[in-house]
């Protein structure tokens, strides 16, 4: 069995660049922000683009 040698492992730069570009250009329907504290969780939502986020409220931080 051949031993693993990390020095022999190579990844084409063009493949990595393609993956980064695809991830960067991905657009989601909304971005959700959660500020978690012991007693409650604050929720914020931002639409794609440069729009400011909107505070949506809080909910109790319970295991259920």
Phi and psi restraints in degrees (range 20) as a CNS / XPLOR table:
assign (resid 1 and name C) (resid 2 and name N)
       (resid 2 and name CA) (resid 2 and name C) 1.0 -79.5 20.0 2
assign (resid 2 and name N) (resid 2 and name CA)
       (resid 2 and name C) (resid 3 and name N) 1.0 134.8 20.0 2
assign (resid 2 and name C) (resid 3 and name N)
       (resid 3 and name CA) (resid 3 and name C) 1.0 -80.6 20.0 2
assign (resid 3 and name N) (resid 3 and name CA)
       (resid 3 and name C) (resid 4 and name N) 1.0 149.3 20.0 2
assign (resid 3 and name C) (resid 4 and name N)
       (resid 4 and name CA) (resid 4 and name C) 1.0 -73.9 20.0 2
assign (resid 4 and name N) (resid 4 and name CA)
       (resid 4 and name C) (resid 5 and name N) 1.0 129.2 20.0 2
assign (resid 4 and name C) (resid 5 and name N)
       (resid 5 and name CA) (resid 5 and name C) 1.0 -125.7 20.0 2
assign (resid 5 and name N) (resid 5 and name CA)
       (resid 5 and name C) (resid 6 and name N) 1.0 107.1 20.0 2
assign (resid 5 and name C) (resid 6 and name N)
       (resid 6 and name CA) (resid 6 and name C) 1.0 -63.2 20.0 2
assign (resid 6 and name N) (resid 6 and name CA)
       (resid 6 and name C) (resid 7 and name N) 1.0 -22.8 20.0 2
assign (resid 6 and name C) (resid 7 and name N)
       (resid 7 and name CA) (resid 7 and name C) 1.0 -68.5 20.0 2
assign (resid 7 and name N) (resid 7 and name CA)
       (resid 7 and name C) (resid 8 and name N) 1.0 -25.2 20.0 2
assign (resid 7 and name C) (resid 8 and name N)
       (resid 8 and name CA) (resid 8 and name C) 1.0 -86.3 20.0 2
assign (resid 8 and name N) (resid 8 and name CA)
       (resid 8 and name C) (resid 9 and name N) 1.0 -11.3 20.0 2
assign (resid 8 and name C) (resid 9 and name N)
       (resid 9 and name CA) (resid 9 and name C) 1.0 -81.1 20.0 2
assign (resid 9 and name N) (resid 9 and name CA)
       (resid 9 and name C) (resid 10 and name N) 1.0 125.4 20.0 2
assign (resid 9 and name C) (resid 10 and name N)
       (resid 10 and name CA) (resid 10 and name C) 1.0 -134.4 20.0 2
assign (resid 10 and name N) (resid 10 and name CA)
       (resid 10 and name C) (resid 11 and name N) 1.0 145.4 20.0 2
assign (resid 10 and name C) (resid 11 and name N)
       (resid 11 and name CA) (resid 11 and name C) 1.0 -126.5 20.0 2
assign (resid 11 and name N) (resid 11 and name CA)
       (resid 11 and name C) (resid 12 and name N) 1.0 133.5 20.0 2
assign (resid 11 and name C) (resid 12 and name N)
       (resid 12 and name CA) (resid 12 and name C) 1.0 -61.9 20.0 2
assign (resid 12 and name N) (resid 12 and name CA)
       (resid 12 and name C) (resid 13 and name N) 1.0 132.5 20.0 2
assign (resid 12 and name C) (resid 13 and name N)
       (resid 13 and name CA) (resid 13 and name C) 1.0 -61.4 20.0 2
assign (resid 13 and name N) (resid 13 and name CA)
       (resid 13 and name C) (resid 14 and name N) 1.0 -35.3 20.0 2
assign (resid 13 and name C) (resid 14 and name N)
       (resid 14 and name CA) (resid 14 and name C) 1.0 -64.1 20.0 2
assign (resid 14 and name N) (resid 14 and name CA)
       (resid 14 and name C) (resid 15 and name N) 1.0 -35.1 20.0 2
assign (resid 14 and name C) (resid 15 and name N)
       (resid 15 and name CA) (resid 15 and name C) 1.0 -65.8 20.0 2
assign (resid 15 and name N) (resid 15 and name CA)
       (resid 15 and name C) (resid 16 and name N) 1.0 -45.9 20.0 2
assign (resid 15 and name C) (resid 16 and name N)
       (resid 16 and name CA) (resid 16 and name C) 1.0 -63.7 20.0 2
assign (resid 16 and name N) (resid 16 and name CA)
       (resid 16 and name C) (resid 17 and name N) 1.0 -41.6 20.0 2
assign (resid 16 and name C) (resid 17 and name N)
       (resid 17 and name CA) (resid 17 and name C) 1.0 -62.2 20.0 2
assign (resid 17 and name N) (resid 17 and name CA)
       (resid 17 and name C) (resid 18 and name N) 1.0 -39.5 20.0 2
assign (resid 17 and name C) (resid 18 and name N)
       (resid 18 and name CA) (resid 18 and name C) 1.0 -63.5 20.0 2
assign (resid 18 and name N) (resid 18 and name CA)
       (resid 18 and name C) (resid 19 and name N) 1.0 -43.0 20.0 2
assign (resid 18 and name C) (resid 19 and name N)
       (resid 19 and name CA) (resid 19 and name C) 1.0 -63.5 20.0 2
assign (resid 19 and name N) (resid 19 and name CA)
       (resid 19 and name C) (resid 20 and name N) 1.0 -43.7 20.0 2
assign (resid 19 and name C) (resid 20 and name N)
       (resid 20 and name CA) (resid 20 and name C) 1.0 -63.0 20.0 2
assign (resid 20 and name N) (resid 20 and name CA)
       (resid 20 and name C) (resid 21 and name N) 1.0 -42.0 20.0 2
assign (resid 20 and name C) (resid 21 and name N)
       (resid 21 and name CA) (resid 21 and name C) 1.0 -64.5 20.0 2
assign (resid 21 and name N) (resid 21 and name CA)
       (resid 21 and name C) (resid 22 and name N) 1.0 -42.9 20.0 2
assign (resid 21 and name C) (resid 22 and name N)
       (resid 22 and name CA) (resid 22 and name C) 1.0 -62.5 20.0 2
assign (resid 22 and name N) (resid 22 and name CA)
       (resid 22 and name C) (resid 23 and name N) 1.0 -43.2 20.0 2
assign (resid 22 and name C) (resid 23 and name N)
       (resid 23 and name CA) (resid 23 and name C) 1.0 -66.4 20.0 2
assign (resid 23 and name N) (resid 23 and name CA)
       (resid 23 and name C) (resid 24 and name N) 1.0 -39.0 20.0 2
assign (resid 23 and name C) (resid 24 and name N)
       (resid 24 and name CA) (resid 24 and name C) 1.0 -67.8 20.0 2
assign (resid 24 and name N) (resid 24 and name CA)
       (resid 24 and name C) (resid 25 and name N) 1.0 -35.5 20.0 2
assign (resid 24 and name C) (resid 25 and name N)
       (resid 25 and name CA) (resid 25 and name C) 1.0 -86.4 20.0 2
assign (resid 25 and name N) (resid 25 and name CA)
       (resid 25 and name C) (resid 26 and name N) 1.0 -3.7 20.0 2
assign (resid 25 and name C) (resid 26 and name N)
       (resid 26 and name CA) (resid 26 and name C) 1.0 -67.9 20.0 2
assign (resid 26 and name N) (resid 26 and name CA)
       (resid 26 and name C) (resid 27 and name N) 1.0 134.7 20.0 2
assign (resid 26 and name C) (resid 27 and name N)
       (resid 27 and name CA) (resid 27 and name C) 1.0 -120.5 20.0 2
assign (resid 27 and name N) (resid 27 and name CA)
       (resid 27 and name C) (resid 28 and name N) 1.0 131.6 20.0 2
assign (resid 27 and name C) (resid 28 and name N)
       (resid 28 and name CA) (resid 28 and name C) 1.0 -101.3 20.0 2
assign (resid 28 and name N) (resid 28 and name CA)
       (resid 28 and name C) (resid 29 and name N) 1.0 162.6 20.0 2
assign (resid 28 and name C) (resid 29 and name N)
       (resid 29 and name CA) (resid 29 and name C) 1.0 -69.0 20.0 2
assign (resid 29 and name N) (resid 29 and name CA)
       (resid 29 and name C) (resid 30 and name N) 1.0 -32.5 20.0 2
assign (resid 29 and name C) (resid 30 and name N)
       (resid 30 and name CA) (resid 30 and name C) 1.0 -163.6 20.0 2
assign (resid 30 and name N) (resid 30 and name CA)
       (resid 30 and name C) (resid 31 and name N) 1.0 156.8 20.0 2
assign (resid 30 and name C) (resid 31 and name N)
       (resid 31 and name CA) (resid 31 and name C) 1.0 -113.7 20.0 2
assign (resid 31 and name N) (resid 31 and name CA)
       (resid 31 and name C) (resid 32 and name N) 1.0 128.2 20.0 2
assign (resid 31 and name C) (resid 32 and name N)
       (resid 32 and name CA) (resid 32 and name C) 1.0 -107.3 20.0 2
assign (resid 32 and name N) (resid 32 and name CA)
       (resid 32 and name C) (resid 33 and name N) 1.0 131.9 20.0 2
assign (resid 32 and name C) (resid 33 and name N)
       (resid 33 and name CA) (resid 33 and name C) 1.0 -117.2 20.0 2
assign (resid 33 and name N) (resid 33 and name CA)
       (resid 33 and name C) (resid 34 and name N) 1.0 132.5 20.0 2
assign (resid 33 and name C) (resid 34 and name N)
       (resid 34 and name CA) (resid 34 and name C) 1.0 -121.8 20.0 2
assign (resid 34 and name N) (resid 34 and name CA)
       (resid 34 and name C) (resid 35 and name N) 1.0 126.3 20.0 2
assign (resid 34 and name C) (resid 35 and name N)
       (resid 35 and name CA) (resid 35 and name C) 1.0 -108.2 20.0 2
assign (resid 35 and name N) (resid 35 and name CA)
       (resid 35 and name C) (resid 36 and name N) 1.0 102.5 20.0 2
assign (resid 35 and name C) (resid 36 and name N)
       (resid 36 and name CA) (resid 36 and name C) 1.0 -94.6 20.0 2
assign (resid 36 and name N) (resid 36 and name CA)
       (resid 36 and name C) (resid 37 and name N) 1.0 128.2 20.0 2
assign (resid 36 and name C) (resid 37 and name N)
       (resid 37 and name CA) (resid 37 and name C) 1.0 -127.8 20.0 2
assign (resid 37 and name N) (resid 37 and name CA)
       (resid 37 and name C) (resid 38 and name N) 1.0 173.9 20.0 2
assign (resid 37 and name C) (resid 38 and name N)
       (resid 38 and name CA) (resid 38 and name C) 1.0 -58.8 20.0 2
assign (resid 38 and name N) (resid 38 and name CA)
       (resid 38 and name C) (resid 39 and name N) 1.0 -44.2 20.0 2
assign (resid 38 and name C) (resid 39 and name N)
       (resid 39 and name CA) (resid 39 and name C) 1.0 -96.7 20.0 2
assign (resid 39 and name N) (resid 39 and name CA)
       (resid 39 and name C) (resid 40 and name N) 1.0 -28.1 20.0 2
assign (resid 39 and name C) (resid 40 and name N)
       (resid 40 and name CA) (resid 40 and name C) 1.0 -148.3 20.0 2
assign (resid 40 and name N) (resid 40 and name CA)
       (resid 40 and name C) (resid 41 and name N) 1.0 168.2 20.0 2
assign (resid 40 and name C) (resid 41 and name N)
       (resid 41 and name CA) (resid 41 and name C) 1.0 -125.9 20.0 2
assign (resid 41 and name N) (resid 41 and name CA)
       (resid 41 and name C) (resid 42 and name N) 1.0 121.4 20.0 2
assign (resid 41 and name C) (resid 42 and name N)
       (resid 42 and name CA) (resid 42 and name C) 1.0 -90.9 20.0 2
assign (resid 42 and name N) (resid 42 and name CA)
       (resid 42 and name C) (resid 43 and name N) 1.0 140.8 20.0 2
assign (resid 42 and name C) (resid 43 and name N)
       (resid 43 and name CA) (resid 43 and name C) 1.0 -121.0 20.0 2
assign (resid 43 and name N) (resid 43 and name CA)
       (resid 43 and name C) (resid 44 and name N) 1.0 133.3 20.0 2
assign (resid 43 and name C) (resid 44 and name N)
       (resid 44 and name CA) (resid 44 and name C) 1.0 -132.1 20.0 2
assign (resid 44 and name N) (resid 44 and name CA)
       (resid 44 and name C) (resid 45 and name N) 1.0 148.8 20.0 2
assign (resid 44 and name C) (resid 45 and name N)
       (resid 45 and name CA) (resid 45 and name C) 1.0 -132.0 20.0 2
assign (resid 45 and name N) (resid 45 and name CA)
       (resid 45 and name C) (resid 46 and name N) 1.0 134.3 20.0 2
assign (resid 45 and name C) (resid 46 and name N)
       (resid 46 and name CA) (resid 46 and name C) 1.0 -126.2 20.0 2
assign (resid 46 and name N) (resid 46 and name CA)
       (resid 46 and name C) (resid 47 and name N) 1.0 136.1 20.0 2
assign (resid 46 and name C) (resid 47 and name N)
       (resid 47 and name CA) (resid 47 and name C) 1.0 -81.2 20.0 2
assign (resid 47 and name N) (resid 47 and name CA)
       (resid 47 and name C) (resid 48 and name N) 1.0 158.5 20.0 2
assign (resid 47 and name C) (resid 48 and name N)
       (resid 48 and name CA) (resid 48 and name C) 1.0 -57.6 20.0 2
assign (resid 48 and name N) (resid 48 and name CA)
       (resid 48 and name C) (resid 49 and name N) 1.0 153.7 20.0 2
assign (resid 48 and name C) (resid 49 and name N)
       (resid 49 and name CA) (resid 49 and name C) 1.0 101.6 20.0 2
assign (resid 49 and name N) (resid 49 and name CA)
       (resid 49 and name C) (resid 50 and name N) 1.0 -154.1 20.0 2
assign (resid 49 and name C) (resid 50 and name N)
       (resid 50 and name CA) (resid 50 and name C) 1.0 -101.9 20.0 2
assign (resid 50 and name N) (resid 50 and name CA)
       (resid 50 and name C) (resid 51 and name N) 1.0 22.3 20.0 2
assign (resid 50 and name C) (resid 51 and name N)
       (resid 51 and name CA) (resid 51 and name C) 1.0 -69.6 20.0 2
assign (resid 51 and name N) (resid 51 and name CA)
       (resid 51 and name C) (resid 52 and name N) 1.0 147.4 20.0 2
assign (resid 51 and name C) (resid 52 and name N)
       (resid 52 and name CA) (resid 52 and name C) 1.0 -72.7 20.0 2
assign (resid 52 and name N) (resid 52 and name CA)
       (resid 52 and name C) (resid 53 and name N) 1.0 148.6 20.0 2
assign (resid 52 and name C) (resid 53 and name N)
       (resid 53 and name CA) (resid 53 and name C) 1.0 -73.4 20.0 2
assign (resid 53 and name N) (resid 53 and name CA)
       (resid 53 and name C) (resid 54 and name N) 1.0 156.8 20.0 2
assign (resid 53 and name C) (resid 54 and name N)
       (resid 54 and name CA) (resid 54 and name C) 1.0 -114.3 20.0 2
assign (resid 54 and name N) (resid 54 and name CA)
       (resid 54 and name C) (resid 55 and name N) 1.0 130.2 20.0 2
assign (resid 54 and name C) (resid 55 and name N)
       (resid 55 and name CA) (resid 55 and name C) 1.0 -74.1 20.0 2
assign (resid 55 and name N) (resid 55 and name CA)
       (resid 55 and name C) (resid 56 and name N) 1.0 126.3 20.0 2
assign (resid 55 and name C) (resid 56 and name N)
       (resid 56 and name CA) (resid 56 and name C) 1.0 -105.3 20.0 2
assign (resid 56 and name N) (resid 56 and name CA)
       (resid 56 and name C) (resid 57 and name N) 1.0 -13.7 20.0 2
assign (resid 56 and name C) (resid 57 and name N)
       (resid 57 and name CA) (resid 57 and name C) 1.0 131.9 20.0 2
assign (resid 57 and name N) (resid 57 and name CA)
       (resid 57 and name C) (resid 58 and name N) 1.0 -167.9 20.0 2
assign (resid 57 and name C) (resid 58 and name N)
       (resid 58 and name CA) (resid 58 and name C) 1.0 -129.6 20.0 2
assign (resid 58 and name N) (resid 58 and name CA)
       (resid 58 and name C) (resid 59 and name N) 1.0 158.1 20.0 2
assign (resid 58 and name C) (resid 59 and name N)
       (resid 59 and name CA) (resid 59 and name C) 1.0 -140.2 20.0 2
assign (resid 59 and name N) (resid 59 and name CA)
       (resid 59 and name C) (resid 60 and name N) 1.0 156.1 20.0 2
assign (resid 59 and name C) (resid 60 and name N)
       (resid 60 and name CA) (resid 60 and name C) 1.0 -66.7 20.0 2
assign (resid 60 and name N) (resid 60 and name CA)
       (resid 60 and name C) (resid 61 and name N) 1.0 140.8 20.0 2
assign (resid 60 and name C) (resid 61 and name N)
       (resid 61 and name CA) (resid 61 and name C) 1.0 -91.7 20.0 2
assign (resid 61 and name N) (resid 61 and name CA)
       (resid 61 and name C) (resid 62 and name N) 1.0 86.3 20.0 2
assign (resid 61 and name C) (resid 62 and name N)
       (resid 62 and name CA) (resid 62 and name C) 1.0 -119.6 20.0 2
assign (resid 62 and name N) (resid 62 and name CA)
       (resid 62 and name C) (resid 63 and name N) 1.0 149.0 20.0 2
assign (resid 62 and name C) (resid 63 and name N)
       (resid 63 and name CA) (resid 63 and name C) 1.0 -57.8 20.0 2
assign (resid 63 and name N) (resid 63 and name CA)
       (resid 63 and name C) (resid 64 and name N) 1.0 -28.5 20.0 2
